[in-house]
Structures are given as C-alpha cells and as structure tokens.
Amino acid sequence: MDDFTARTYGTSGLDDRPLFGETSARDRLINLIVGGIASLLVIVTIISSFVFPSLPPKPLNIFFAICILLVCGSVLVLIFWYRQGELEPKFRNLIYYMLGSIVLLCICANLYFHDVGHEKQNNAL
C-alpha cells in the first residue's frame, strides 16, 4: 500500500509554477487599469440610474442598470474561471472585449440618463 502514496503521476512535486506561467507587471497593470475603469463606470451608472433625472427613479433606468449588472455577472464568472486556471489564455482577449462592451454600454446608459443630445422643448411662444 505504500507504493500508492509514493506515486507522483508525472510531477516531481517541485514544480509550483502557475498554470499559465508568471504574469508580468505589465499584464497586472493592464488588468488593474481596465478593471478599475470598468468598475468605476459601472458604479457611476448604477448610482445615476437611481438619481437622475429626478427622484423617484424611472423604471426604465432601473431596468437598464439591471441589464448592465447581469452582463457584469457573466464577466465576473469568466474572470473567476480564468484566475482558477480553468480557461485557456486565449479567453483573456474575450474578457477584455466584454469589459470594453460594458464600458460602452455604461457610457450609452449615462448619456441616456442625463438626456444628452435631446433638445429641450421651448413651450414659451
């Protein structure tokens, strides 16, 4: 029975490298910048959906914010799986693409919440 505990199954036990190799300082900086911008923009969008244009909030604004949060949930799951080593490195580009889409969606939502591009109707003739 001692033979089974001594087996290493092809690993010597001395190899503690991460699954995808070391991450460079440049990669960590890019992750922090992209993640920070996306997180900040999502937080601002969620707050804006409840505050603007006036209290109480419009149901359409809340619906827009919930949709953004649902998309963020799927990205968070992908990031979690990637960090656990369950996804291949090529999925990092997909995560960046989805974060870019979230940023654009948040910008679009904020422009809608703040009525940018709509001319005010002048009723004083």
C-alpha positions as CSV (number, residue, x, y, z in Angstrom):
1,M,0.0,0.0,0.0
2,D,2.9,2.4,0.5
3,D,3.6,2.2,-3.3
4,F,0.4,4.3,-4.0
5,T,1.4,7.2,-1.7
6,A,4.8,7.5,-3.3
7,R,3.4,8.0,-6.9
8,T,3.7,11.4,-8.4
9,Y,1.9,10.8,-11.7
10,G,4.5,12.6,-13.8
11,T,5.1,15.5,-11.4
12,S,8.0,15.7,-9.1
13,G,6.3,17.9,-6.6
14,L,8.9,20.6,-7.1
15,D,7.1,22.4,-9.9
16,D,4.9,25.1,-8.3
17,R,4.6,27.3,-11.5
18,P,1.1,28.7,-12.2
19,L,-0.9,27.0,-14.9
20,F,-0.3,29.8,-17.5
21,G,3.1,31.0,-16.4
22,E,4.1,34.1,-14.5
23,T,2.1,37.2,-15.1
24,S,4.2,40.2,-15.8
25,A,4.0,43.5,-14.1
26,R,2.7,45.0,-17.4
27,D,-0.2,42.5,-17.5
28,R,-1.1,43.2,-13.9
29,L,-1.1,46.9,-14.6
30,I,-3.3,46.5,-17.7
31,N,-5.7,44.3,-15.7
32,L,-5.9,46.9,-12.9
33,I,-6.5,49.8,-15.3
34,V,-9.1,48.1,-17.4
35,G,-10.9,46.6,-14.4
36,G,-10.7,49.8,-12.5
37,I,-12.2,51.9,-15.3
38,A,-14.9,49.4,-15.9
39,S,-15.8,49.0,-12.2
40,L,-15.9,52.8,-11.7
41,L,-18.0,53.4,-14.7
42,V,-20.5,50.6,-13.7
43,I,-20.8,52.1,-10.2
44,V,-21.4,55.6,-11.6
45,T,-24.0,54.2,-14.0
46,I,-25.9,52.3,-11.2
47,I,-25.9,55.4,-9.0
48,S,-27.0,57.6,-11.9
49,S,-29.9,55.2,-12.8
50,F,-31.4,55.8,-9.3
51,V,-30.7,59.5,-9.0
52,F,-31.2,61.1,-12.5
53,P,-33.2,62.7,-13.9
54,S,-35.2,63.0,-10.6
55,L,-36.3,61.1,-7.6
56,P,-38.2,58.7,-7.7
57,P,-36.2,56.9,-10.4
58,K,-37.7,55.9,-13.8
59,P,-38.4,52.2,-14.1
60,L,-36.7,52.2,-17.5
61,N,-33.4,53.5,-15.9
62,I,-33.5,50.7,-13.3
63,F,-34.1,48.1,-15.9
64,F,-31.1,49.5,-17.9
65,A,-29.0,49.2,-14.8
66,I,-30.1,45.6,-14.0
67,C,-29.2,44.6,-17.6
68,I,-25.7,46.1,-17.1
69,L,-25.3,44.2,-13.8
70,L,-26.3,40.9,-15.5
71,V,-23.7,41.4,-18.2
72,C,-21.1,42.2,-15.4
73,G,-22.1,39.0,-13.6
74,S,-21.1,36.8,-16.6
75,V,-17.8,38.7,-17.0
76,L,-17.1,38.1,-13.3
77,V,-17.7,34.4,-13.7
78,L,-15.3,34.3,-16.7
79,I,-12.7,36.2,-14.7
80,F,-13.1,33.8,-11.8
81,W,-12.7,30.8,-14.0
82,Y,-9.7,32.3,-15.7
83,R,-8.0,33.0,-12.4
84,Q,-8.7,29.5,-11.2
85,G,-6.9,28.1,-14.3
86,E,-10.0,26.6,-15.9
87,L,-9.9,28.7,-19.1
88,E,-7.2,28.9,-21.7
89,P,-5.1,32.1,-22.0
90,K,-6.9,33.0,-25.3
91,F,-10.1,33.7,-23.2
92,R,-8.3,36.8,-21.8
93,N,-9.0,38.6,-25.0
94,L,-12.7,37.7,-24.7
95,I,-12.8,39.1,-21.2
96,Y,-11.2,42.4,-22.4
97,Y,-13.7,42.5,-25.3
98,M,-16.6,42.1,-22.9
99,L,-15.2,44.7,-20.5
100,G,-15.0,47.1,-23.4
101,S,-18.6,46.3,-24.3
102,I,-19.6,47.0,-20.7
103,V,-17.8,50.4,-20.8
104,L,-19.6,51.4,-24.0
105,L,-22.9,50.2,-22.6
106,C,-22.3,52.3,-19.4
107,I,-21.4,55.4,-21.5
108,C,-24.6,54.9,-23.5
109,A,-26.7,54.5,-20.4
110,N,-25.2,57.6,-18.8
111,L,-25.9,59.6,-21.9
112,Y,-29.5,58.4,-21.8
113,F,-29.9,59.1,-18.1
114,H,-28.6,62.6,-18.5
115,D,-30.6,63.4,-21.6
116,V,-27.6,64.2,-23.7
117,G,-28.5,65.0,-27.3
118,H,-32.1,65.8,-26.6
119,E,-33.1,69.4,-27.3
120,K,-35.4,70.9,-24.7
121,Q,-38.8,71.8,-25.9
122,N,-39.4,75.5,-25.7
123,N,-43.1,76.0,-24.9
124,A,-42.9,79.8,-24.4
125,L,-44.1,81.1,-27.7
